[in-house]
Amino acid sequence: MSNNNNIWVWIEQRNGKLMDVSLQTLGKGIELAKHLAGKVSAVLIGDNIEGMAKEIICYGADNVYLVADPGLKLYQSRAYTRIISELITMHKPDILLMGASNIGIDLAPAVAARVKTGLTAHCSDLQIETIDNKPQLVATIPGFSGGMIVKIVWNEIKPWMATVSSGVAEKPDFDETRQGAVVKVDYEAKDEDLQIQTVEMVEREPASMPVEGAAIVVSGGKGIKTNEEFKLIKDLAEVLGAALGGTRPARDAEWITTDNLIGSSGKTISPKLFISIGASGAAHYTCGFMKAKYIIAIDKDPSAPIFDMCDLGIQADLNEIVPCLIEQLKSS
Ligand SMILES: Cc1cc2nc3c(=O)[nH]c(=O)nc-3n(C[C@H](O)[C@H](O)[C@H](O)COP(=O)(O)OP(=O)(O)OC[C@H]3O[C@@H](n4cnc5c(N)ncnc54)[C@H](O)[C@@H]3O)c2cc1C
């Protein structure tokens, strides 16, 4: 177990569809495995999922541990935790990655606690670095209340566990000629699996245009204080055909929903243009859009950290600048 090269990725499926964040995380696993000359195994749990196991191999996994049972069709926190923990105890992977979906962030800490290992959550990057002449997994996350970007390494306890935010890694190419092994794992429900049960999952319609995949995103922060100010941000987004995002305070004030929260606990995006308005630029926020092609920041405080990382900074009150922008855009 000392080679660090046995990498596992838990792949989440919902309603027979592989989740994008899981495939992106698989892409990160494959990238790490290349540095370590290692292998990537996927863990897939559900019902009627054999076809998906083959799909995962086409996406680059060397093998898939497949746990299929009608009782596992929906995410069951107790059962999934026990299954993955027992597989870890049996096969001793070195690294275990999970996509930081709502389910991934429920499952990962439960598994980490059960197998008594460390978990780095919401990583904005994962790399292999040589430390003390040994390859070491190094996670990047915003730390200390978002004041700085920090690197985290694990101690000798394995597996090294991490959740990877959506948009951080690339989904691997699909190659239908790839071959790999599907290892079927028997499942028999135990009493503890049934203590908490998911009985139904309901798909929620997004409240507004999703920020993922949008070419332009207009994003508001705590600087928005009134309905009138929020309307300005919304109007600017509308005139640009942009999706509307925001910071955590903007989400807490219910200007945006969690679906469009930008940052380490929300979405990581790379639009062509990102316009940030009335947001100071905490690392928890900026890590969510630092890969945008062009970043415009509007803030009234000239010392706001957002001005250190944007391509164009406008020091102004949003009430003055945004109406001008809307007017100019409408007349052009
Ligand atoms: C574990 C953890 C995870 C987190 N995850 C996230 C995350 O995913 N996303 C996220 O955003 N935050 C996250 N946070 C919170 C984050 O650290 C910051 O607190 C947050 O991003 C600050 O939001 P803000 O910039 O809107 O507010 P502030 O920092 O208060 O900034 C408001 C800005 O608005 C400006 N302003 C005020 N009025 C006007 C005006 N009229 N015109 C122009 N500018 C104006 C001010 O000058 C100021 O710069 C997280 C924190 C923790 C601890």
PDBQT file of the ligand as one rigid body, heavy atoms in Angstrom, charges set to zero:
ROOT
HETATM    1  C1  LIG A 401     -15.740  26.735   4.357  1.00  0.00    +0.000 C 
HETATM    2  C2  LIG A 401     -16.203  27.981   3.659  1.00  0.00    +0.000 A 
HETATM    3  C3  LIG A 401     -16.709  27.867   2.371  1.00  0.00    +0.000 A 
HETATM    4  C4  LIG A 401     -17.129  29.006   1.675  1.00  0.00    +0.000 A 
HETATM    5  N1  LIG A 401     -17.599  28.865   0.411  1.00  0.00    +0.000 NA
HETATM    6  C5  LIG A 401     -17.927  29.964  -0.294  1.00  0.00    +0.000 A 
HETATM    7  C6  LIG A 401     -18.337  29.882  -1.652  1.00  0.00    +0.000 A 
HETATM    8  O1  LIG A 401     -18.432  28.789  -2.261  1.00  0.00    +0.000 OA
HETATM    9  N2  LIG A 401     -18.641  31.025  -2.311  1.00  0.00    +0.000 N 
HETATM   10  C7  LIG A 401     -18.557  32.265  -1.712  1.00  0.00    +0.000 A 
HETATM   11  O2  LIG A 401     -18.838  33.280  -2.380  1.00  0.00    +0.000 OA
HETATM   12  N3  LIG A 401     -18.186  32.367  -0.425  1.00  0.00    +0.000 NA
HETATM   13  C8  LIG A 401     -17.861  31.262   0.289  1.00  0.00    +0.000 A 
HETATM   14  N4  LIG A 401     -17.472  31.403   1.586  1.00  0.00    +0.000 N 
HETATM   15  C9  LIG A 401     -17.510  32.760   2.181  1.00  0.00    +0.000 C 
HETATM   16  C10 LIG A 401     -16.309  33.591   1.738  1.00  0.00    +0.000 C 
HETATM   17  O3  LIG A 401     -15.186  33.284   2.527  1.00  0.00    +0.000 OA
HETATM   18  C11 LIG A 401     -16.606  35.092   1.827  1.00  0.00    +0.000 C 
HETATM   19  O4  LIG A 401     -17.068  35.408   3.117  1.00  0.00    +0.000 OA
HETATM   20  C12 LIG A 401     -17.640  35.561   0.793  1.00  0.00    +0.000 C 
HETATM   21  O5  LIG A 401     -17.244  35.168  -0.514  1.00  0.00    +0.000 OA
HETATM   22  C13 LIG A 401     -17.747  37.085   0.823  1.00  0.00    +0.000 C 
HETATM   23  O6  LIG A 401     -18.805  37.467  -0.029  1.00  0.00    +0.000 OA
HETATM   24  P1  LIG A 401     -18.901  38.937  -0.615  1.00  0.00    +0.000 P 
HETATM   25  O7  LIG A 401     -17.665  39.231  -1.379  1.00  0.00    +0.000 OA
HETATM   26  O8  LIG A 401     -20.211  39.007  -1.318  1.00  0.00    +0.000 OA
HETATM   27  O9  LIG A 401     -19.026  39.827   0.706  1.00  0.00    +0.000 OA
HETATM   28  P2  LIG A 401     -17.993  40.867   1.282  1.00  0.00    +0.000 P 
HETATM   29  O10 LIG A 401     -16.674  40.255   1.511  1.00  0.00    +0.000 OA
HETATM   30  O11 LIG A 401     -18.665  41.523   2.450  1.00  0.00    +0.000 OA
HETATM   31  O12 LIG A 401     -17.825  41.935   0.118  1.00  0.00    +0.000 OA
HETATM   32  C14 LIG A 401     -18.826  42.831  -0.263  1.00  0.00    +0.000 C 
HETATM   33  C15 LIG A 401     -18.182  43.821  -1.225  1.00  0.00    +0.000 C 
HETATM   34  O13 LIG A 401     -19.190  44.651  -1.763  1.00  0.00    +0.000 OA
HETATM   35  C16 LIG A 401     -18.632  45.933  -1.930  1.00  0.00    +0.000 C 
HETATM   36  N5  LIG A 401     -19.741  46.870  -2.028  1.00  0.00    +0.000 N 
HETATM   37  C17 LIG A 401     -20.639  47.218  -1.053  1.00  0.00    +0.000 A 
HETATM   38  N6  LIG A 401     -21.548  48.075  -1.551  1.00  0.00    +0.000 NA
HETATM   39  C18 LIG A 401     -21.228  48.295  -2.851  1.00  0.00    +0.000 A 
HETATM   40  C19 LIG A 401     -21.786  49.064  -3.884  1.00  0.00    +0.000 A 
HETATM   41  N7  LIG A 401     -22.893  49.814  -3.677  1.00  0.00    +0.000 N 
HETATM   42  N8  LIG A 401     -21.191  49.059  -5.089  1.00  0.00    +0.000 NA
HETATM   43  C20 LIG A 401     -20.068  48.340  -5.331  1.00  0.00    +0.000 A 
HETATM   44  N9  LIG A 401     -19.487  47.564  -4.376  1.00  0.00    +0.000 NA
HETATM   45  C21 LIG A 401     -20.064  47.528  -3.161  1.00  0.00    +0.000 A 
HETATM   46  C22 LIG A 401     -17.735  46.123  -0.731  1.00  0.00    +0.000 C 
HETATM   47  O14 LIG A 401     -16.754  47.106  -0.994  1.00  0.00    +0.000 OA
HETATM   48  C23 LIG A 401     -17.142  44.729  -0.574  1.00  0.00    +0.000 C 
HETATM   49  O15 LIG A 401     -15.898  44.605  -1.254  1.00  0.00    +0.000 OA
HETATM   50  C24 LIG A 401     -17.051  30.286   2.300  1.00  0.00    +0.000 A 
HETATM   51  C25 LIG A 401     -16.540  30.384   3.592  1.00  0.00    +0.000 A 
HETATM   52  C26 LIG A 401     -16.127  29.252   4.257  1.00  0.00    +0.000 A 
HETATM   53  C27 LIG A 401     -15.562  29.419   5.650  1.00  0.00    +0.000 C 
ENDROOT
TORSDOF 0
